[in-house]
Amino acid sequence: GTKSDKSYQVGQGLAKLAAAKGITEVCFDRGGYLYHGRVKQLAEGAREGGLKF
């Protein structure tokens, strides 16, 4: 898939790993990057995976 698709999948995987460790809420620091494109897809994937920001 595209880089954005892969970022979305990484976000979902991150949410699953966090849930397995009992982490349900995180602070999403973009590190100066715009909330756009791959950064946005990663965040949306993590949210759908159950992480709260």
Backbone as CSV, one residue per row, in Angstrom:
resi,resn,N_x,N_y,N_z,CA_x,CA_y,CA_z,C_x,C_y,C_z
1,GLY,0.810,-1.191,0.000,0.000,0.000,0.000,0.853,1.255,0.000
2,THR,0.191,2.365,0.139,0.891,3.646,0.166,1.530,3.862,1.526
3,LYS,2.360,4.894,1.609,3.003,5.211,2.887,1.952,5.565,3.938
4,SER,0.887,6.236,3.509,-0.185,6.594,4.442,-0.902,5.350,4.951
5,ASP,-1.123,4.382,4.060,-1.759,3.124,4.475,-0.903,2.410,5.512
6,LYS,0.399,2.393,5.270,1.314,1.726,6.199,1.344,2.454,7.536
7,SER,1.296,3.789,7.507,1.277,4.569,8.743,0.036,4.249,9.563
8,TYR,-1.095,4.093,8.881,-2.351,3.749,9.546,-2.221,2.389,10.236
9,GLN,-1.621,1.420,9.524,-1.437,0.081,10.086,-0.480,0.109,11.273
10,VAL,0.550,0.944,11.201,1.485,1.090,12.321,0.738,1.639,13.535
11,GLY,-0.143,2.614,13.312,-0.937,3.175,14.404,-1.808,2.128,15.068
12,GLN,-2.434,1.274,14.260,-3.274,0.217,14.825,-2.430,-0.784,15.610
13,GLY,-1.275,-1.134,15.072,-0.382,-2.062,15.766,0.114,-1.479,17.073
14,LEU,0.416,-0.183,17.061,0.868,0.503,18.268,-0.217,0.469,19.339
15,ALA,-1.460,0.682,18.932,-2.574,0.651,19.877,-2.719,-0.733,20.501
16,LYS,-2.547,-1.780,19.698,-2.651,-3.147,20.221,-1.542,-3.440,21.222
17,LEU,-0.319,-3.020,20.905,0.803,-3.239,21.826,0.590,-2.477,23.132
18,ALA,0.112,-1.236,23.012,-0.134,-0.427,24.203,-1.225,-1.063,25.063
19,ALA,-2.290,-1.539,24.430,-3.391,-2.165,25.163,-2.907,-3.413,25.890
20,ALA,-2.007,-4.163,25.271,-1.480,-5.376,25.897,-0.680,-5.046,27.156
21,LYS,-0.138,-3.834,27.210,0.628,-3.404,28.380,-0.226,-2.584,29.352
22,GLY,-1.517,-2.468,29.063,-2.420,-1.747,29.956,-2.438,-0.246,29.731
23,ILE,-1.894,0.214,28.614,-1.872,1.649,28.312,-3.080,1.967,27.433
24,THR,-3.926,2.887,27.901,-5.113,3.232,27.126,-5.122,4.697,26.712
25,GLU,-4.291,5.520,27.362,-4.305,6.944,27.094,-2.877,7.436,26.898
26,VAL,-2.661,8.236,25.850,-1.325,8.738,25.546,-1.373,10.218,25.184
27,CYS,-0.208,10.848,25.222,-0.048,12.221,24.747,0.624,12.132,23.383
28,PHE,0.001,12.663,22.361,0.530,12.579,20.994,1.293,13.851,20.672
29,ASP,2.619,13.774,20.712,3.482,14.917,20.398,3.971,14.760,18.961
30,ARG,3.543,15.633,18.094,3.902,15.535,16.680,5.350,15.931,16.426
31,GLY,6.011,16.511,17.407,7.404,16.906,17.238,7.594,17.979,16.173
32,GLY,6.635,18.867,16.045,6.752,19.947,15.072,6.193,19.617,13.696
33,TYR,5.818,18.349,13.473,5.247,17.978,12.179,3.779,18.366,12.136
34,LEU,3.316,18.762,10.958,1.908,19.102,10.798,1.043,17.858,10.963
35,TYR,-0.161,18.059,11.479,-1.121,16.951,11.613,-1.739,16.735,10.240
36,HIS,-1.007,16.001,9.397,-1.381,15.866,7.992,-0.701,14.622,7.437
37,GLY,-1.297,14.014,6.444,-0.659,12.895,5.762,-0.383,11.700,6.657
38,ARG,0.886,11.270,6.671,1.255,10.066,7.416,1.080,10.229,8.920
39,VAL,1.362,11.427,9.434,1.193,11.673,10.873,-0.277,11.517,11.246
40,LYS,-1.146,12.072,10.427,-2.588,11.982,10.671,-3.057,10.533,10.593
41,GLN,-2.578,9.789,9.600,-2.987,8.397,9.441,-2.537,7.546,10.629
42,LEU,-1.320,7.790,11.117,-0.828,7.048,12.277,-1.739,7.304,13.479
43,ALA,-2.080,8.574,13.696,-2.942,8.937,14.820,-4.331,8.313,14.677
44,GLU,-4.891,8.360,13.477,-6.228,7.794,13.277,-6.226,6.281,13.462
45,GLY,-5.170,5.631,13.002,-5.057,4.185,13.199,-4.976,3.829,14.672
46,ALA,-4.207,4.622,15.416,-4.070,4.376,16.853,-5.403,4.607,17.568
47,ARG,-6.124,5.657,17.163,-7.433,5.932,17.770,-8.405,4.791,17.508
48,GLU,-8.439,4.324,16.270,-9.352,3.222,15.941,-8.964,1.955,16.678
49,GLY,-7.683,1.834,16.991,-7.203,0.681,17.742,-7.542,0.773,19.220
50,GLY,-8.060,1.926,19.661,-8.512,2.064,21.035,-7.716,3.014,21.908
51,LEU,-6.654,3.632,21.379,-5.889,4.582,22.189,-6.634,5.904,22.284
52,LYS,-6.581,6.518,23.453,-7.176,7.839,23.650,-6.051,8.855,23.711
53,PHE,-6.255,9.988,23.056,-5.240,11.040,23.031,-5.627,12.160,23.954
